[in-house]
Amino acid sequence: MLNTIEPPLCFNFVPSVWLNRLVLVIFALALFACLANSLPLLVKVSLAVLTVGYFVSLRQRLKKRQFTFRYTDTKSWAFSETEEFVSIEILPSSVVTNYAVFLHFKTLGEAASTQSAVLLVADSLTDEAYRTFIVKLLTTAVKHRQALQSIAKINPIITRNSVKR
């Protein structure tokens, strides 16, 4: 069997319509709660203004939110919010569903690696690209876990053998 190198897979996530609608519904409920409580009128208006202000700022951030995940056989996963890609390790606490992926990852290669979490909604990609992303994510996570399990099984054997000598 020949070992062929696959071309890198790039997944460009664009702003999600579903996520924007969900945020709109949540903030509408919050605004209703601000106005329907029994607090004094000045407090109600202040809470409503703060809620609307935060909603506007969040909508602006969600409209601009675009990022790319790239997978290569040699470097594994990489993440980019700008033009520059950063190598990442997908953490086992990530959750994958048909509608969204709650992706937890750790950046690699920096002096201080940081952990991040990203919500990836299905309508941020085409249907085919989203399916491909999920499959590649799950298959690479399984390979990674198998490698870690293999290393965990080998380490006690190495330790036992070095103690006997």
Backbone as JSON, one array per atom type, in Angstrom:
{
  "sequence": "MLNTIEPPLCFNFVPSVWLNRLVLVIFALALFACLANSLPLLVKVSLAVLTVGYFVSLRQRLKKRQFTFRYTDTKSWAFSETEEFVSIEILPSSVVTNYAVFLHFKTLGEAASTQSAVLLVADSLTDEAYRTFIVKLLTTAVKHRQALQSIAKINPIITRNSVKR",
  "N": [[0.85, -1.19, 0.0], [0.65, 2.14, -0.92], [1.99, 5.08, 0.52], [0.39, 7.95, 0.51], [0.35, 11.48, 0.41], [-2.12, 13.55, 1.48], [-3.76, 16.49, 0.19], [-3.89, 19.62, 2.02], [-6.76, 20.16, 4.09], [-8.97, 22.78, 4.18], [-11.11, 24.64, 6.19], [-13.25, 27.16, 6.09], [-14.88, 29.12, 8.21], [-17.76, 31.05, 8.31], [-19.79, 33.88, 9.43], [-22.61, 32.81, 11.36], [-26.01, 32.36, 10.58], [-27.96, 31.08, 12.1], [-26.87, 31.26, 14.69], [-26.87, 34.03, 15.06], [-29.65, 34.51, 15.07], [-30.39, 33.06, 17.34], [-29.04, 34.48, 19.33], [-30.43, 36.9, 19.1], [-33.03, 36.13, 19.97], [-32.47, 35.37, 22.63], [-31.57, 37.8, 23.71], [-33.88, 39.33, 23.33], [-35.61, 38.08, 25.13], [-34.21, 38.67, 27.47], [-34.41, 41.47, 27.48], [-37.18, 41.75, 27.73], [-37.43, 40.67, 30.31], [-36.04, 42.6, 31.74], [-37.76, 44.79, 31.54], [-40.17, 43.84, 32.57], [-39.99, 43.38, 35.27], [-40.35, 44.21, 38.82], [-38.94, 46.46, 39.58], [-37.87, 49.88, 40.25], [-38.67, 52.44, 37.8], [-36.46, 53.85, 36.73], [-34.34, 52.06, 37.17], [-35.21, 49.9, 35.63], [-35.12, 51.0, 33.03], [-32.39, 51.59, 32.88], [-31.27, 48.99, 33.02], [-32.36, 47.96, 30.66], [-31.17, 49.6, 28.72], [-28.45, 48.92, 29.08], [-28.59, 46.2, 28.36], [-29.43, 46.34, 25.65], [-27.25, 47.76, 24.61], [-25.12, 45.95, 25.03], [-26.06, 43.88, 23.42], [-25.91, 45.06, 20.84], [-23.12, 45.44, 20.59], [-22.27, 42.77, 20.71], [-23.51, 41.68, 18.44], [-22.11, 43.04, 16.44], [-19.54, 41.95, 16.77], [-20.1, 39.26, 16.19], [-20.81, 39.42, 13.49], [-18.4, 39.99, 12.27], [-16.9, 37.79, 12.79], [-14.87, 35.45, 11.63], [-13.1, 32.56, 10.84], [-10.53, 30.08, 10.26], [-9.98, 26.62, 10.0], [-7.45, 24.26, 9.5], [-6.4, 21.18, 8.2], [-3.69, 19.01, 7.96], [-1.81, 16.17, 6.91], [0.75, 16.04, 7.94], [1.19, 18.14, 9.82], [-1.02, 18.11, 11.37], [-3.77, 19.66, 13.02], [-4.56, 23.13, 12.47], [-5.18, 26.56, 13.3], [-6.71, 29.68, 12.48], [-7.39, 33.06, 12.91], [-6.68, 35.25, 11.67], [-4.39, 35.91, 9.07], [-2.32, 34.23, 9.69], [-1.5, 30.94, 10.57], [-1.87, 28.85, 13.45], [-0.58, 26.09, 15.13], [-2.61, 23.58, 16.61], [-3.93, 21.55, 19.28], [-6.54, 19.32, 19.51], [-8.74, 19.05, 22.14], [-9.99, 16.46, 24.34], [-12.38, 17.2, 25.53], [-14.04, 18.35, 23.73], [-17.17, 18.71, 22.0], [-19.22, 17.13, 19.66], [-21.89, 17.55, 17.5], [-24.74, 17.12, 15.27], [-25.59, 19.65, 14.66], [-23.96, 21.58, 15.78], [-20.56, 22.24, 16.8], [-18.74, 22.14, 19.66], [-15.82, 23.17, 20.17], [-12.89, 22.51, 21.82], [-9.62, 23.52, 22.22], [-6.01, 23.5, 22.32], [-3.39, 25.73, 21.9], [-0.31, 25.19, 20.2], [3.29, 25.26, 20.21], [3.87, 27.84, 21.01], [5.39, 29.98, 23.51], [3.87, 30.02, 25.86], [1.32, 27.91, 26.02], [-2.1, 28.22, 25.19], [-5.51, 27.61, 26.14], [-8.5, 27.34, 24.32], [-11.95, 27.86, 23.43], [-14.39, 27.25, 20.97], [-17.43, 27.9, 19.34], [-18.86, 26.23, 16.77], [-21.14, 26.5, 14.36], [-23.41, 24.62, 12.35], [-24.37, 25.88, 10.0], [-22.36, 27.56, 9.27], [-20.67, 26.58, 7.45], [-20.78, 24.92, 4.23], [-23.08, 22.17, 3.67], [-21.78, 19.78, 2.87], [-19.08, 20.4, 3.41], [-19.23, 20.76, 6.18], [-19.91, 18.17, 7.03], [-17.61, 16.81, 6.19], [-15.74, 18.11, 7.8], [-16.57, 17.3, 10.4], [-16.21, 14.49, 10.21], [-13.43, 14.31, 9.71], [-12.5, 15.52, 12.03], [-13.44, 13.77, 14.05], [-12.19, 11.34, 13.29], [-9.45, 11.98, 13.47], [-9.31, 12.62, 16.15], [-9.83, 10.16, 17.31], [-7.57, 8.72, 16.43], [-5.61, 10.19, 17.79], [-6.31, 9.74, 20.49], [-5.93, 6.96, 20.58], [-3.18, 6.82, 20.17], [-2.3, 8.12, 22.49], [-3.27, 6.32, 24.4], [-1.77, 4.08, 23.74], [0.83, 4.96, 24.34], [0.5, 5.34, 27.08], [0.19, 2.71, 27.87], [2.66, 1.65, 27.21], [4.56, 3.06, 28.75], [4.49, 2.1, 31.57], [5.64, -0.43, 31.16], [8.19, 0.18, 30.2], [9.18, 1.46, 32.46], [9.11, -0.64, 34.35], [10.95, -2.43, 33.19], [13.3, -0.92, 33.28], [13.71, -0.74, 36.01], [14.24, -3.37, 36.77], [16.76, -3.85, 35.81]],
  "CA": [[0.0, 0.0, 0.0], [1.45, 3.34, -1.03], [1.7, 6.16, 1.46], [0.2, 9.19, -0.23], [0.08, 12.65, 1.24], [-3.33, 14.25, 1.04], [-3.64, 17.95, 0.25], [-4.49, 20.13, 3.25], [-8.18, 20.5, 4.09], [-9.23, 24.07, 4.81], [-12.51, 24.88, 6.53], [-13.43, 28.58, 6.36], [-16.15, 29.35, 8.9], [-18.31, 32.4, 8.14], [-20.8, 34.14, 10.47], [-23.76, 31.91, 11.32], [-27.34, 32.95, 10.65], [-28.63, 30.45, 13.26], [-26.34, 31.83, 15.93], [-27.38, 35.4, 15.16], [-31.06, 34.44, 15.47], [-30.43, 32.6, 18.73], [-28.64, 35.63, 20.16], [-31.55, 37.84, 19.05], [-34.09, 35.61, 20.84], [-32.01, 35.43, 24.02], [-31.58, 39.2, 24.15], [-35.28, 39.78, 23.41], [-36.11, 37.59, 26.43], [-33.55, 39.45, 28.53], [-35.0, 42.8, 27.46], [-38.51, 41.59, 28.32], [-37.25, 40.48, 31.75], [-35.64, 43.9, 32.29], [-38.9, 45.7, 31.58], [-41.32, 43.24, 33.23], [-39.78, 43.18, 36.71], [-41.02, 45.2, 39.68], [-37.97, 47.45, 40.03], [-38.24, 51.25, 39.87], [-38.6, 52.72, 36.37], [-35.09, 54.24, 36.36], [-33.53, 50.84, 37.15], [-35.66, 49.14, 34.45], [-34.59, 51.64, 31.83], [-30.93, 51.4, 32.9], [-31.0, 47.6, 32.64], [-32.71, 47.8, 29.25], [-30.13, 50.27, 27.92], [-27.25, 48.07, 29.15], [-28.86, 44.99, 27.59], [-29.41, 46.69, 24.23], [-25.87, 48.12, 24.28], [-24.33, 44.72, 24.93], [-26.56, 43.17, 22.24], [-25.36, 45.71, 19.64], [-21.69, 45.13, 20.5], [-22.12, 41.34, 20.41], [-23.88, 41.47, 17.03], [-21.0, 43.52, 15.6], [-18.46, 40.96, 16.85], [-20.52, 38.04, 15.49], [-20.79, 39.67, 12.05], [-17.01, 40.01, 11.8], [-16.24, 36.57, 13.27], [-14.52, 34.47, 10.62], [-11.84, 31.89, 11.12], [-10.24, 28.93, 9.41], [-9.29, 25.45, 10.52], [-6.78, 23.54, 8.43], [-5.84, 19.88, 8.59], [-2.72, 18.39, 7.07], [-1.33, 14.9, 7.45], [2.01, 16.19, 8.64], [1.14, 19.07, 10.95], [-2.29, 17.93, 12.06], [-4.72, 20.77, 12.95], [-4.09, 24.51, 12.63], [-6.29, 27.51, 13.47], [-6.36, 31.04, 12.11], [-8.4, 34.13, 12.9], [-6.09, 36.24, 10.76], [-3.72, 35.23, 7.96], [-1.29, 33.34, 10.2], [-2.02, 29.73, 11.21], [-1.23, 28.4, 14.68], [-0.85, 24.67, 15.36], [-3.45, 23.34, 17.78], [-4.26, 20.18, 19.67], [-7.95, 19.22, 19.85], [-8.88, 18.44, 23.46], [-11.08, 15.47, 24.4], [-13.6, 17.78, 26.07], [-14.83, 18.88, 22.61], [-18.46, 18.04, 21.78], [-19.6, 17.18, 18.25], [-23.27, 17.18, 17.2], [-25.1, 17.39, 13.87], [-25.94, 21.05, 14.5], [-22.89, 22.45, 16.26], [-19.37, 21.64, 17.39], [-18.14, 22.92, 20.74], [-14.45, 22.72, 20.0], [-11.89, 22.96, 22.79], [-8.29, 23.23, 21.7], [-4.86, 24.11, 22.96], [-2.41, 26.15, 20.9], [0.99, 24.56, 20.36], [4.4, 25.95, 19.6], [4.14, 29.13, 21.62], [6.05, 29.87, 24.81], [2.82, 29.64, 26.81], [0.17, 27.44, 25.26], [-3.37, 28.66, 25.76], [-6.67, 26.83, 25.77], [-9.6, 28.14, 23.79], [-13.17, 27.15, 23.05], [-15.07, 27.9, 19.86], [-18.7, 27.32, 18.93], [-18.94, 26.16, 15.31], [-22.51, 26.14, 14.01], [-23.43, 23.9, 11.07], [-24.6, 26.72, 8.82], [-21.17, 28.36, 8.99], [-20.05, 25.91, 6.3], [-21.74, 24.18, 3.4], [-23.41, 20.88, 4.28], [-20.72, 18.82, 2.57], [-17.87, 20.8, 4.14], [-19.46, 20.51, 7.6], [-19.8, 16.72, 7.22], [-16.19, 16.48, 6.06], [-15.07, 18.62, 9.0], [-16.91, 16.42, 11.52], [-15.57, 13.19, 10.01], [-11.98, 14.46, 9.91], [-12.29, 15.82, 13.44], [-13.63, 12.55, 14.83], [-11.17, 10.33, 12.98], [-8.15, 12.39, 14.02], [-9.4, 12.54, 17.61], [-9.69, 8.73, 17.65], [-6.15, 8.38, 16.26], [-4.86, 10.84, 18.86], [-6.57, 9.02, 21.74], [-5.28, 5.66, 20.49], [-1.74, 7.04, 20.37], [-2.08, 8.41, 23.91], [-3.48, 5.08, 25.15], [-0.62, 3.22, 23.48], [1.94, 5.49, 25.12], [0.21, 5.07, 28.49], [0.42, 1.28, 28.11], [4.08, 1.36, 27.05], [5.35, 3.68, 29.82], [4.74, 1.23, 32.71], [6.53, -1.51, 30.75], [9.54, 0.74, 30.17], [9.56, 1.72, 33.85], [9.39, -1.96, 34.98], [12.19, -2.98, 32.62], [14.45, -0.15, 33.73], [13.88, -1.03, 37.43], [14.79, -4.71, 36.89], [18.18, -3.87, 35.44]],
  "C": [[0.89, 1.25, 0.0], [1.01, 4.38, -0.01], [1.59, 7.45, 0.67], [-0.12, 10.31, 0.75], [-1.12, 13.38, 0.66], [-3.1, 15.76, 1.08], [-4.31, 18.47, 1.51], [-5.97, 20.45, 3.06], [-8.35, 21.81, 4.83], [-10.73, 24.24, 5.0], [-12.64, 26.34, 6.95], [-14.82, 28.81, 6.94], [-16.54, 30.81, 8.76], [-19.34, 32.64, 9.24], [-22.06, 33.3, 10.27], [-25.07, 32.67, 11.46], [-28.09, 32.39, 11.87], [-28.16, 31.07, 14.57], [-26.82, 33.26, 16.13], [-28.84, 35.42, 15.6], [-31.21, 34.0, 16.92], [-30.06, 33.74, 19.68], [-29.75, 36.66, 20.21], [-32.68, 37.4, 19.99], [-33.69, 35.72, 22.31], [-32.04, 36.87, 24.53], [-32.98, 39.79, 24.2], [-35.91, 39.32, 24.73], [-35.49, 38.37, 27.59], [-34.13, 40.86, 28.62], [-36.41, 42.77, 28.07], [-38.41, 41.45, 29.84], [-36.85, 41.8, 32.43], [-36.84, 44.82, 32.48], [-40.08, 45.15, 32.38], [-41.14, 43.06, 34.74], [-40.41, 44.32, 37.51], [-40.04, 46.24, 40.26], [-38.46, 48.85, 39.65], [-37.97, 51.51, 38.39], [-37.18, 53.08, 35.93], [-34.18, 53.01, 36.25], [-33.91, 49.99, 35.93], [-35.05, 49.7, 33.17], [-33.08, 51.46, 31.76], [-30.56, 49.98, 32.48], [-31.29, 47.37, 31.16], [-31.65, 48.42, 28.35], [-28.84, 49.45, 27.92], [-27.42, 46.81, 28.31], [-28.79, 45.27, 26.09], [-27.99, 47.05, 23.79], [-24.98, 46.9, 24.12], [-24.75, 43.91, 23.7], [-25.95, 43.75, 20.96], [-23.87, 45.37, 19.5], [-21.45, 43.65, 20.16], [-22.47, 41.05, 18.96], [-22.76, 41.92, 16.1], [-19.85, 42.51, 15.6], [-18.83, 39.69, 16.09], [-20.52, 38.22, 13.98], [-19.38, 39.6, 11.48], [-16.29, 38.69, 12.07], [-16.07, 35.56, 12.14], [-13.19, 33.86, 10.98], [-11.73, 30.64, 10.27], [-9.55, 27.85, 10.22], [-8.69, 24.72, 9.33], [-6.24, 22.23, 8.98], [-4.88, 19.39, 7.52], [-2.25, 17.1, 7.72], [-0.07, 15.06, 8.29], [1.91, 17.04, 9.89], [-0.12, 18.95, 11.78], [-3.15, 19.18, 11.92], [-4.03, 22.12, 13.16], [-5.3, 25.42, 12.63], [-5.82, 28.91, 13.1], [-7.57, 31.95, 12.22], [-7.93, 35.26, 11.98], [-5.48, 35.47, 9.59], [-2.75, 34.14, 8.44], [-1.91, 32.15, 10.94], [-1.18, 29.36, 12.42], [-1.58, 26.92, 14.85], [-1.64, 24.49, 16.65], [-3.57, 21.85, 18.05], [-5.72, 20.19, 20.11], [-8.04, 18.47, 21.18], [-10.06, 17.49, 23.5], [-12.38, 16.02, 24.96], [-14.47, 18.41, 24.99], [-16.09, 18.05, 22.43], [-18.85, 18.24, 20.32], [-21.04, 16.71, 18.12], [-23.53, 17.46, 15.72], [-25.31, 18.88, 13.62], [-24.82, 22.01, 14.89], [-21.73, 21.63, 16.79], [-18.86, 22.61, 18.45], [-16.69, 22.44, 20.83], [-13.53, 23.36, 21.04], [-10.54, 22.57, 22.22], [-7.23, 24.0, 22.46], [-3.88, 24.48, 21.86], [-1.05, 25.53, 21.23], [2.06, 25.45, 19.76], [4.7, 27.32, 20.17], [4.84, 28.92, 22.96], [5.05, 29.43, 25.87], [1.6, 29.2, 26.0], [-1.11, 27.84, 25.97], [-4.49, 27.75, 25.29], [-7.78, 27.76, 25.33], [-10.78, 27.24, 23.5], [-13.88, 27.96, 21.98], [-16.36, 27.15, 19.58], [-18.78, 27.4, 17.41], [-20.32, 25.64, 14.94], [-22.53, 25.59, 12.59], [-23.62, 24.8, 9.86], [-23.45, 27.68, 8.53], [-20.37, 27.81, 7.81], [-21.15, 25.35, 5.41], [-21.99, 22.82, 4.05], [-22.29, 19.86, 4.08], [-19.44, 19.14, 3.35], [-18.03, 20.53, 5.63], [-19.35, 19.01, 7.9], [-18.34, 16.28, 7.15], [-15.42, 16.91, 7.3], [-15.32, 17.7, 10.2], [-16.19, 15.08, 11.4], [-14.07, 13.29, 10.27], [-11.66, 14.73, 11.37], [-12.41, 14.57, 14.29], [-12.57, 11.5, 14.54], [-9.8, 10.71, 13.51], [-8.16, 12.35, 15.53], [-9.24, 11.09, 18.06], [-8.24, 8.31, 17.52], [-5.32, 8.94, 17.4], [-5.06, 10.1, 20.19], [-5.91, 7.65, 21.73], [-3.79, 5.8, 20.72], [-1.45, 7.31, 21.84], [-2.27, 7.15, 24.75], [-2.31, 4.14, 24.96], [0.59, 3.67, 24.29], [1.74, 5.2, 26.6], [0.44, 3.6, 28.82], [1.91, 0.95, 28.05], [4.91, 1.91, 28.22], [5.53, 2.79, 31.04], [5.68, 0.07, 32.38], [7.97, -1.02, 30.73], [10.04, 0.96, 31.59], [9.91, 0.4, 34.54], [10.71, -2.5, 34.48], [13.41, -2.21, 33.1], [14.72, -0.41, 35.22], [14.54, -2.38, 37.62], [16.28, -4.74, 36.62], [18.99, -3.32, 36.5]]
}
